[in-house]
Amino acid sequence: MTDYPHLWRPYTQMKTTPDALPIRSAEGVRLHLTDGRTLIDGVSSWWTTVHGYSHPHIVSAIQEQVATLSHVMLGGLTHEPAERLARRLADLAPGDLDHVFFCESGSVSVEIAMKMAVQSFLNRGERGRTRFVCFRGGYHGDTIATMSVCDPEEGMHTLFAGALPQQIIADLPVDEESAARFEALLTEQGDQIAGVITEPLVQGAGGMRFFSAETLQRIRAACDRHGLPLILDEIMTGFGRLGTMFACEKAGVVPDIMTVSKALTGGTLPLAAAIASRRIFEDFWSDDASAALMHGPTYMGNPAACAAANASLDLFETEPRLEQVAAIEAAYAEGLPQARDIPGVVDVRWQGAIGVIEMESLPDLDGLKAAFVDSGLWVRPFGSIIYFMPPYVISEADLDRLLQTGLGVIRQWAQGHFPAR
């Protein structure tokens, strides 16, 4: 009888995947394996550990909070860490994004944002607006509703096409021609649309594709013309990833709803939020109980997670995180162009703390991952993308090692899979 594993791992064919690497501990930018090896984390544990692992300020805040109040429901009760974090997020967020609804994961925060958008129309007496406009190359999560607003062909969710709500897939309005098509789409189907959703300035899990501030501005302007709420998914880009606290600030764009997660707690505890504008919130402000947002994740606003997030925001205030992102971007500008002559490379790009090498393809992906590990690096390519996104606190020496050793691994691996130029 087959000895099936008890732990079901993410994005993994459990029958054929290599064994996972057991981790003993982590600190700073280093992962310590149980066999004694140490790896530099080049991807921040799915883009979360911006302050590095085990930062003492966050660890202390969590320990103190758990010792007094580890959890309490937010239904009818409240607590200082959640109230303070909501106020701080409202102060940090651009424009009038003043109303914070907590949950436990990024995917759920997107679902909540979608629910807010639909119900805001219902509360104003407008029915029939149940579909969302999303963009090719986009990714917003793995739950049912969020899968429906991901790219239906290039993403991971093609198997579920018949089970998902049917959304409206558009091309990003990157030029006048595509902008005209986008405008026509909103005009023709506007009475069905509850909102428009996009990641700001970079489509992350869809392939680390960057797009211009002007494109985001076009989307915002079109939403304004058609009276549609704009949802910006800042789950990856929020908290400094592109050099400003939120990526939309680089474009001078304020959404109607913004979702955040990942780096919110500095990569320590699960926490996410959908942050709504005053206008969206006012659609729910009523003497009619049926106009309330009927949503309530069990662990929303968990005190320990809120304490971690407040401590993470402290570090953005007291330590030079955005300057560190600028230093990472400068290192990319100097080091990554060396990859352009590697066989199989089709593009090299970077912005903020994200550095990307795009290949024609990635045959023997497991072999490439193993080669990074053998060189002392934790780098997780996907699709045709090899990317670097280290913790902001990475030292100059470790960043140089990540890039130079990483490029060496890619060059040697590519020689076995692509013809020399």
C-alpha positions as CSV (number, residue, x, y, z in Angstrom):
1,M,0.0,0.0,0.0
2,T,1.3,3.4,-0.9
3,D,2.5,5.5,2.0
4,Y,0.8,8.8,1.2
5,P,2.2,11.9,2.8
6,H,0.1,13.6,5.5
7,L,1.2,17.2,4.6
8,W,-0.3,18.3,1.2
9,R,2.0,20.9,-0.2
10,P,1.1,23.9,-2.4
11,Y,1.3,24.0,-6.2
12,T,2.8,20.5,-6.1
13,Q,2.2,17.2,-7.8
14,M,2.7,15.2,-4.7
15,K,3.5,11.9,-6.5
16,T,6.5,13.2,-8.5
17,T,7.8,16.2,-6.6
18,P,11.2,16.1,-4.9
19,D,11.3,16.2,-1.1
20,A,10.9,19.5,0.5
21,L,13.8,21.0,2.4
22,P,13.3,20.9,6.2
23,I,14.0,24.3,7.8
24,R,15.3,24.5,11.4
25,S,15.2,28.3,11.8
26,A,15.6,31.6,10.0
27,E,17.0,35.0,10.9
28,G,17.7,38.0,8.8
29,V,17.9,36.9,5.2
30,R,19.0,33.3,6.0
31,L,17.2,30.0,6.1
32,H,18.9,27.4,8.2
33,L,18.2,23.8,7.1
34,T,18.2,20.9,9.5
35,D,21.2,19.3,7.7
36,G,23.3,22.3,8.6
37,R,23.2,24.2,5.2
38,T,22.2,27.8,5.1
39,L,20.5,29.5,2.2
40,I,20.1,33.2,1.3
41,D,16.4,33.8,0.8
42,G,16.0,35.5,-2.6
43,V,12.2,35.6,-2.6
44,S,11.2,36.7,0.9
45,S,9.0,33.7,1.5
46,W,6.4,34.5,-1.1
47,W,7.1,38.2,-0.8
48,T,6.4,38.7,2.9
49,T,9.5,39.0,5.0
50,V,10.5,42.6,4.1
51,H,12.2,43.1,7.5
52,G,14.0,39.8,7.4
53,Y,13.2,36.8,9.6
54,S,12.8,37.0,13.3
55,H,13.1,40.8,13.6
56,P,13.3,41.3,17.4
57,H,10.8,44.2,17.4
58,I,8.1,42.2,15.7
59,V,8.9,39.0,17.8
60,S,8.7,41.0,21.0
61,A,5.3,42.6,20.0
62,I,3.8,39.2,19.2
63,Q,5.1,37.7,22.5
64,E,3.7,40.5,24.6
65,Q,0.3,40.4,22.8
66,V,-0.1,36.7,23.1
67,A,0.6,36.8,26.8
68,T,-2.3,39.2,27.3
69,L,-4.8,38.6,24.5
70,S,-4.1,36.1,21.8
71,H,-7.5,36.2,20.1
72,V,-11.0,37.6,20.5
73,M,-13.9,37.8,18.0
74,L,-14.5,41.2,16.5
75,G,-18.3,40.5,16.5
76,G,-19.5,42.8,19.2
77,L,-16.0,43.2,20.8
78,T,-12.9,45.2,19.8
79,H,-9.4,45.6,21.0
80,E,-6.6,48.2,20.8
81,P,-4.2,46.5,18.4
82,A,-7.0,46.3,15.7
83,E,-8.3,49.8,16.3
84,R,-4.8,51.2,16.2
85,L,-3.8,49.3,13.1
86,A,-7.0,50.3,11.2
87,R,-6.2,54.0,12.0
88,R,-2.6,53.7,10.9
89,L,-3.5,52.0,7.6
90,A,-6.2,54.6,6.9
91,D,-3.5,57.3,7.6
92,L,-1.0,55.6,5.3
93,A,-3.3,54.7,2.4
94,P,-3.7,57.3,-0.3
95,G,-6.8,59.6,-0.6
96,D,-9.9,58.8,1.3
97,L,-9.2,55.0,1.8
98,D,-10.4,55.3,5.4
99,H,-12.3,52.1,6.2
100,V,-10.4,48.9,7.0
101,F,-12.0,45.4,6.9
102,F,-9.7,42.7,8.2
103,C,-9.4,39.1,7.2
104,E,-6.8,36.4,7.2
105,S,-5.5,36.0,3.6
106,G,-5.0,38.0,0.5
107,S,-7.3,36.0,-1.6
108,V,-10.1,36.5,0.9
109,S,-9.4,40.3,1.0
110,V,-10.0,40.4,-2.8
111,E,-13.2,38.4,-2.4
112,I,-14.4,40.9,0.2
113,A,-13.5,43.8,-2.1
114,M,-15.5,42.2,-4.9
115,K,-18.4,41.7,-2.4
116,M,-18.2,45.4,-1.3
117,A,-18.3,46.5,-4.9
118,V,-21.4,44.4,-5.8
119,Q,-23.3,45.3,-2.7
120,S,-22.5,49.0,-3.0
121,F,-24.6,49.1,-6.2
122,L,-27.3,46.9,-4.6
123,N,-27.5,49.3,-1.6
124,R,-28.1,52.1,-4.1
125,G,-30.9,50.2,-5.8
126,E,-28.9,49.1,-8.9
127,R,-29.3,45.5,-9.7
128,G,-27.7,43.4,-12.4
129,R,-24.1,44.5,-11.8
130,T,-22.4,41.2,-11.0
131,R,-19.4,41.0,-13.3
132,F,-15.9,42.3,-13.0
133,V,-13.5,43.6,-15.6
134,C,-10.0,42.1,-15.1
135,F,-6.9,41.9,-17.3
136,R,-5.0,39.3,-19.2
137,G,-1.8,38.4,-17.3
138,G,-3.5,39.3,-13.9
139,Y,-3.5,37.1,-10.8
140,H,-5.6,37.7,-7.7
141,G,-5.7,34.5,-5.7
142,D,-6.8,30.8,-5.6
143,T,-10.3,30.9,-4.1
144,I,-13.3,30.6,-6.4
145,A,-14.1,34.2,-7.0
146,T,-10.5,35.3,-7.2
147,M,-9.7,32.6,-9.7
148,S,-12.4,34.0,-11.9
149,V,-10.6,37.4,-12.2
150,C,-7.2,35.8,-13.0
151,D,-6.0,35.4,-16.5
152,P,-8.1,32.4,-17.7
153,E,-5.5,31.0,-20.1
154,E,-2.0,31.8,-18.8
155,G,-2.8,31.2,-15.1
156,M,-3.0,28.1,-13.0
157,H,-6.8,27.8,-13.0
158,T,-7.8,26.7,-16.5
159,L,-9.2,23.4,-15.1
160,F,-11.9,25.3,-13.3
161,A,-13.2,27.3,-16.2
162,G,-16.7,25.7,-16.0
163,A,-17.0,26.2,-12.3
164,L,-16.1,29.9,-12.1
165,P,-18.2,33.0,-12.5
166,Q,-17.8,34.4,-16.0
167,Q,-16.0,37.8,-15.8
168,I,-15.0,40.2,-18.5
169,I,-11.3,39.8,-19.6
170,A,-9.6,42.8,-21.2
171,D,-6.2,43.8,-22.5
172,L,-4.5,46.4,-20.4
173,P,-5.0,49.8,-22.0
174,V,-1.3,50.3,-22.7
175,D,-1.7,52.5,-25.8
176,E,-4.4,54.4,-27.7
177,E,-5.7,51.4,-29.6
178,S,-6.1,49.2,-26.5
179,A,-7.4,52.1,-24.5
180,A,-10.2,52.6,-27.1
181,R,-11.1,48.9,-26.9
182,F,-11.2,49.2,-23.1
183,E,-13.5,52.2,-23.3
184,A,-15.8,50.5,-25.8
185,L,-16.0,47.5,-23.5
186,L,-17.1,49.6,-20.6
187,T,-19.6,51.4,-22.7
188,E,-21.1,48.2,-24.2
189,Q,-21.3,46.2,-21.0
190,G,-21.3,48.9,-18.3
191,D,-24.7,48.0,-16.9
192,Q,-23.4,44.5,-16.0
193,I,-20.1,45.6,-14.4
194,A,-19.7,45.9,-10.6
195,G,-16.0,47.0,-10.8
196,V,-12.6,46.9,-12.4
197,I,-9.7,45.0,-10.7
198,T,-6.0,45.1,-11.4
199,E,-2.6,44.8,-9.7
200,P,-1.0,48.3,-9.9
201,L,2.1,48.6,-12.1
202,V,3.2,45.0,-12.0
203,Q,1.3,41.7,-12.7
204,G,3.0,39.4,-10.2
205,A,2.2,35.7,-10.3
206,G,1.0,36.2,-13.9
207,G,4.6,36.7,-15.0
208,M,6.1,39.7,-13.2
209,R,5.0,42.0,-16.1
210,F,5.5,45.7,-15.5
211,F,3.3,48.3,-17.0
212,S,3.3,52.1,-16.9
213,A,1.8,54.6,-14.6
214,E,0.0,56.1,-17.6
215,T,-1.8,52.7,-18.1
216,L,-3.0,52.7,-14.5
217,Q,-4.1,56.4,-14.9
218,R,-6.1,55.4,-18.0
219,I,-7.9,52.7,-16.1
220,R,-8.7,55.1,-13.3
221,A,-10.0,57.7,-15.7
222,A,-12.2,55.2,-17.5
223,C,-13.7,54.0,-14.2
224,D,-14.5,57.6,-13.3
225,R,-16.2,58.2,-16.6
226,H,-18.4,55.1,-16.3
227,G,-19.1,55.4,-12.5
228,L,-17.3,52.1,-11.7
229,P,-15.3,51.3,-8.6
230,L,-11.6,50.5,-9.1
231,I,-10.1,47.7,-7.0
232,L,-6.3,47.7,-6.7
233,D,-4.7,44.5,-5.5
234,E,-1.7,45.7,-3.6
235,I,-1.1,42.3,-1.9
236,M,2.3,41.9,-3.5
237,T,3.1,45.6,-4.2
238,G,2.1,47.1,-1.0
239,F,4.5,48.2,1.7
240,G,7.4,49.4,-0.3
241,R,7.8,46.8,-3.0
242,L,8.2,49.3,-5.9
243,G,9.8,52.0,-3.8
244,T,6.7,53.8,-2.4
245,M,4.5,52.4,0.4
246,F,1.8,51.5,-2.1
247,A,2.5,51.1,-5.9
248,C,-0.5,53.2,-6.9
249,E,1.2,56.3,-5.3
250,K,3.8,56.1,-8.1
251,A,1.0,56.7,-10.6
252,G,-0.9,59.3,-8.5
253,V,-3.9,57.0,-8.6
254,V,-6.4,56.4,-5.7
255,P,-8.6,53.3,-5.9
256,D,-12.0,52.9,-4.4
257,I,-10.9,49.7,-2.7
258,M,-7.4,48.5,-2.0
259,T,-6.4,45.1,-0.8
260,V,-3.3,44.4,1.3
261,S,-1.6,41.3,2.9
262,K,1.8,39.5,2.5
263,A,4.2,42.1,3.9
264,L,1.5,43.6,6.3
265,T,2.9,41.7,9.3
266,G,6.4,41.5,8.0
267,G,6.0,37.8,7.1
268,T,5.1,36.6,10.6
269,L,1.4,36.0,11.0
270,P,-1.6,35.8,8.6
271,L,-3.4,39.1,8.1
272,A,-5.0,40.9,5.2
273,A,-7.4,43.8,4.7
274,A,-9.8,45.4,2.2
275,I,-9.5,49.1,2.6
276,A,-12.5,51.1,1.2
277,S,-13.0,54.7,0.3
278,R,-15.5,56.9,2.2
279,R,-17.9,56.8,-0.8
280,I,-18.0,53.0,-0.8
281,F,-18.4,52.9,3.0
282,E,-21.3,55.4,2.9
283,D,-23.2,53.0,0.6
284,F,-23.4,50.6,3.7
285,W,-24.1,53.3,6.3
286,S,-27.8,53.0,6.8
287,D,-30.6,52.4,9.3
288,D,-31.5,49.3,7.3
289,A,-29.8,46.3,8.7
290,S,-29.9,44.5,5.4
291,A,-27.5,47.1,4.0
292,A,-24.7,45.9,6.3
293,L,-21.7,44.0,4.8
294,M,-22.5,40.5,5.9
295,H,-19.0,39.1,6.2
296,G,-17.0,38.1,9.2
297,P,-13.9,35.9,9.1
298,T,-13.4,34.1,12.4
299,Y,-9.9,35.4,12.9
300,M,-10.3,38.8,11.4
301,G,-8.3,41.4,13.3
302,N,-6.5,38.7,15.3
303,P,-4.8,40.7,18.1
304,A,-1.4,38.9,17.7
305,A,-1.4,39.5,14.0
306,C,-2.4,43.1,14.5
307,A,0.4,43.5,17.0
308,A,2.8,42.1,14.4
309,A,1.5,44.5,11.7
310,N,1.8,47.5,14.0
311,A,5.3,46.5,14.8
312,S,6.0,46.2,11.1
313,L,4.7,49.7,10.5
314,D,6.9,50.9,13.3
315,L,9.9,49.6,11.4
316,F,8.9,51.4,8.3
317,E,8.9,54.6,10.4
318,T,12.1,54.0,12.2
319,E,14.3,52.1,9.8
320,P,15.2,53.1,6.2
321,R,13.1,50.5,4.3
322,L,12.3,52.6,1.2
323,E,15.9,53.7,1.0
324,Q,16.9,50.0,1.1
325,V,14.5,49.2,-1.7
326,A,16.1,52.0,-3.8
327,A,19.5,50.4,-3.1
328,I,18.2,47.0,-4.3
329,E,16.9,48.6,-7.4
330,A,20.3,50.2,-8.1
331,A,22.0,46.9,-7.6
332,Y,19.6,45.3,-10.2
333,A,20.4,48.1,-12.6
334,E,24.1,47.3,-12.3
335,G,24.0,43.5,-12.1
336,L,21.0,42.2,-14.0
337,P,22.0,43.4,-17.5
338,Q,24.8,40.8,-17.4
339,A,22.0,38.2,-17.9
340,R,21.1,39.5,-21.4
341,D,23.8,37.4,-23.1
342,I,22.8,34.1,-21.4
343,P,21.3,31.7,-24.0
344,G,17.5,31.4,-23.7
345,V,17.0,34.8,-22.0
346,V,14.3,36.9,-23.8
347,D,14.0,39.8,-21.3
348,V,15.6,41.3,-18.3
349,R,13.7,43.9,-16.2
350,W,13.5,45.3,-12.8
351,Q,11.6,47.9,-10.6
352,G,12.0,48.5,-6.9
353,A,12.8,45.3,-5.1
354,I,11.7,43.1,-8.0
355,G,14.3,41.8,-10.5
356,V,13.2,39.5,-13.4
357,I,14.9,37.3,-15.9
358,E,12.5,35.9,-18.5
359,M,13.5,32.8,-20.4
360,E,12.2,31.2,-23.5
361,S,11.1,28.4,-21.3
362,L,12.2,26.6,-18.1
363,P,12.8,22.9,-18.9
364,D,13.8,20.8,-15.9
365,L,12.5,23.4,-13.4
366,D,13.3,21.1,-10.5
367,G,16.9,20.8,-11.7
368,L,17.2,24.6,-11.8
369,K,15.8,25.0,-8.3
370,A,18.2,22.3,-7.0
371,A,21.1,24.1,-8.6
372,F,20.2,27.3,-6.7
373,V,20.0,25.4,-3.5
374,D,23.4,23.8,-4.1
375,S,24.8,27.3,-4.6
376,G,23.4,28.5,-1.2
377,L,20.4,30.4,-2.6
378,W,16.6,30.0,-2.2
379,V,15.2,31.1,-5.5
380,R,11.8,29.8,-6.8
381,P,11.4,30.2,-10.6
382,F,7.9,29.7,-12.1
383,G,6.5,29.6,-15.6
384,S,9.3,31.1,-17.7
385,I,10.4,33.5,-15.0
386,I,13.4,33.6,-12.7
387,Y,13.0,36.5,-10.3
388,F,14.7,38.0,-7.2
389,M,12.8,39.6,-4.5
390,P,14.9,39.5,-1.3
391,P,14.0,41.0,2.1
392,Y,14.6,44.8,2.0
393,V,17.2,44.4,4.8
394,I,19.6,42.3,2.7
395,S,23.2,43.6,3.0
396,E,25.2,44.8,0.0
397,A,27.4,41.7,0.2
398,D,24.5,39.3,0.4
399,L,22.7,41.0,-2.4
400,D,25.9,40.9,-4.6
401,R,26.2,37.2,-3.8
402,L,22.5,36.6,-4.6
403,L,22.8,38.3,-8.0
404,Q,26.3,37.1,-9.1
405,T,25.9,33.5,-7.8
406,G,22.4,33.4,-9.1
407,L,23.5,34.6,-12.6
408,G,26.2,32.0,-12.6
409,V,23.7,29.3,-11.8
410,I,21.4,30.4,-14.6
411,R,24.3,30.7,-17.1
412,Q,25.5,27.2,-16.3
413,W,22.0,25.7,-16.4
414,A,21.1,27.5,-19.6
415,Q,24.2,26.0,-21.4
416,G,22.7,22.6,-20.9
417,H,19.3,23.6,-22.3
418,F,19.7,26.3,-24.9
419,P,22.2,26.5,-27.9
420,A,25.0,29.0,-27.5
421,R,24.6,32.2,-29.4
